[in-house]
Amino acid sequence: MKKKKFSNIIYGIDIETSTVDCGDDKCSFMYSFCISTIDLITGEYNKKMLGRTYQELSNFLEELNDKAESMDRYVIIYIHNLAYEFSFFSNNVDFIKDNLRKADYKDCIYQSMNKPLTVNLERISLRCSYLLLSKSIKTLGKELNLPKLDYDYDKLRTPLTNLDELEIEYNFRDVEIMLKAVYNLFVNNPYMVGAGDLPLTKTGISRFNCENNPDINYTREWTDKNGKTKKGKIMRLNNWLCNKDKADSESQLRLWESLFQGGLVYSNPKYCARVVKNVASYDFSSDYPYQMLYRYYPTNFKVVKKNRLKELRHIVDYLEDYNLIFAKVSGSMFNSVIKISNVRAKFNFEPLATTKIINAKDFKNGYNCEIINGKVLRSDIAITMYATIIDYIMLKLFYDFDLIDCYYLEIAHSYSRTNPYKLECVRYNARAKIEFKRYNELVEHTNKYKEYTKDEIDNDYYRDSLNRCADYFEQLQTSHALYQAVKSDLNALYGDNAQHLMRTNYLYDPDTYEWISKEDTFEDYKKSRVKTSYIYGMYVPQFARASILYIAYQFIKAGYDVLYIDTDSIKIQHDSRADAIVKDFNKIQLKNLGEDKWCKFGILEREYIADKFSSLGTKSYIKLEDNFLKATISGLPNATGLYNELYDYFNHNFDELVENVYHYGVCFDNRITNKLTSKYQFTRHHIKIDNYEDDVTSGVILEPCEVTMRDFTSKTWLKYAHVICNKFNRNFDELCCSVIIGRDNNGLIEVR
């Protein structure tokens, strides 16, 4: 396929919208947009135009498309939240509507319905810059020393409203931040030479860099079966091996998708909303890269047709805790669908998730089972579940149960290490991370502008990038960006293999406001998975979970309660014995690495010792360290800032804070969260506001929303609360109590 030629002048669009009541419904519409450009070669930024109507935007896009066609080029337009803007464009901008009417499935790529990653319109490619940069405009602005401006969103505006200079500048500033962030990404990358090299996503950057780096993707020689010497890039070997690893059938692929599970996240319900003192958090150093360097991966799974239960028992009878950290977990690794009964957790640690259970709909919490936050404590009914060998070892260590049937079993009797290309990717990026970290610390500690020598910074690209900077701030910013980029590259190496197919199977019809979709087929899978291995992507997190399960088991055997696990960290009450267990574990991990122990990946490092700690469940905990409170609460923006205000409110009494405002039923009202919820509802409205009158189709409606932590008024959390109270002799009124947190007229936090 002929590669598209892209213009090196890229565009950025940002829109501003208003929402109005239309009877029982609401309508949102665009009242202004701005367009700017940046030249990727020179870095020159230009404001292009300010527009007010959908028709103006349509005319601009049509003219730009014609210009690109005359130059035989394609043009990239970045929009920082394409999903939001697309909800307005797809129903109101004629140029886009006309293209959608004749679009083919290959013209658009979606994360999911309503969420486009890219929309291709003849010569124009609309792209989501957030998925490329992975940061908000506000965060990017801070990094660029180009702060996002303030804006009065409560003011109702229409396309006829006169905008003052500050309002116009606000609109343009967001585009400027976005385009300059893309430019920085481009110029700080040694392998990108033109706009056509810009990938669609953050993980695509890592993939692009590895493929184009000759130190990673080097040329090798081999002899074919006819005795001829051949040459080729090692990525070709990776592609060939990945194709060998593909599922043999659609049913096998769907099984693998069901078996896939990310990192283990767990919060001990025994300690829910209780204050625990002296809590140590141990964090795995680059755990996924460690698994890629050390483990052997199963290949060529063969389906067992007869005596499945007997074959499975023959394997699992000999499994022990140390199997979790073997390079080869077992002589025969397996994927299965099993049936177990009389399931009972042995300890105050329950890692079996209901997401693995096929018949979870039969569970009635508090009657035939006990489930808290999606984790099984006991089940009086038989459980049918998906299980890899790692899942089975987990069951064996942490639960009593009876294995009564095996409905499906596939066994791999052969293994392979991570292939040479992927190993080179990990090793190169590991060295770069270590090296760039040292350079970044050097720049941070220099505290002034200087030109660096080769003795100080050996890496030519890093050194030249710093020496091209105009001042110390730019050097600091560039140094940090280069270090973050290589960290991102390392962390992204596994991600490609774990991703499902990108969605090219949606079409949007602007005439009916309906989505048309087709299912991903097995043929789509076979054509798309040419550089990645899904079975490899599945087992990297399986092995990472195995490592954390192993250390959890060692702590439990030593008499510790595991308080919290979050993908690659574990929290327990601290003493010297805990450090000794970690030290012994690290010796094993470094020995496992062999010649790669120089990177020190896979070991547990003590992240902190918190004076006090409390959790409400997965992705929700607060800790006090050196009189500073840090909060991690999923769904609550600026949780740390808010809880430090509350810490002041309760006169720095952590226990009183937990008792009053860290339990089920605590609600942060919408004025304090500054959080918006989106509603996709495309309806046509006739708008008449003062002198403005028009027929428009509503885009996404954004409305302020509150955040309630573990809303015990919901059926699910109410059941969980009762299970916790019954099992651990807790008072329901203490665990669950309605509290509203807001601000008074002076902006000070208040508790009601």
Secondary structure, DSSP 8 states (H G I E B T S, - for coil): -----B-SEEEEEEEEEEEEEETTEEEEEEEEEEEEEEETTT--EEEEEEE-SHHHHHHHHHHHHHHHHHTT-BEEEEETTHHHHHHHHHHH-HHHHHHHHT--GGGEEEEETTEEEEEEETTEEEEEHHHHH-S-HHHHHHHTT-------TTS---TTS---HHHHHHHHHHHHHHHHHHHHHHHT-TT--SGGG--SSHHHHHHHHHHH-TTTS-EEEEE-TTS-EEEEEHHHHHHHHHHHTS-SSHHHHHHHHHH-----EEE-GGGBT--EEEEEEEEESSHHHHHHHH-EEEES-EE--S-HHHHHHHHHTT--GGGGG-SSS-SSEEEEEEEEEEEEESSS----BGGGBTTGGG--BTTTEEEETTEEEEESS-EEEEEEHHHHHHHHHHEEEEEEEEEEEEEE-EEEE--HHHHHHHHHHHHHHHHHHHHHHHHHHH-S-----TTT---HHHHHHHHT-SSHHHHHHHHHHHHHHHHHHHHHTTHHHH----B--EEEETTTTEEEE----HHHHHHH-SS--HHHHHHHHHHHHHHHHHHHHHHHHTT----EEESSEEEEE--HHHHHHHHHHHHHHHHHHGGGGGG-TT-EEEEEEEEEEEEEETTEEEEEETTEEEEEETT-TTHHHHHHHHHHHTTT-HHHHHHHHSSEEEEE-HHHH-EEEEE----EEEEEETTEEEEEE---EEEEE-EEET-TTSHHHHHHHHHHHHHHT--HHHHEEEEEEEE-TTS-EEE-
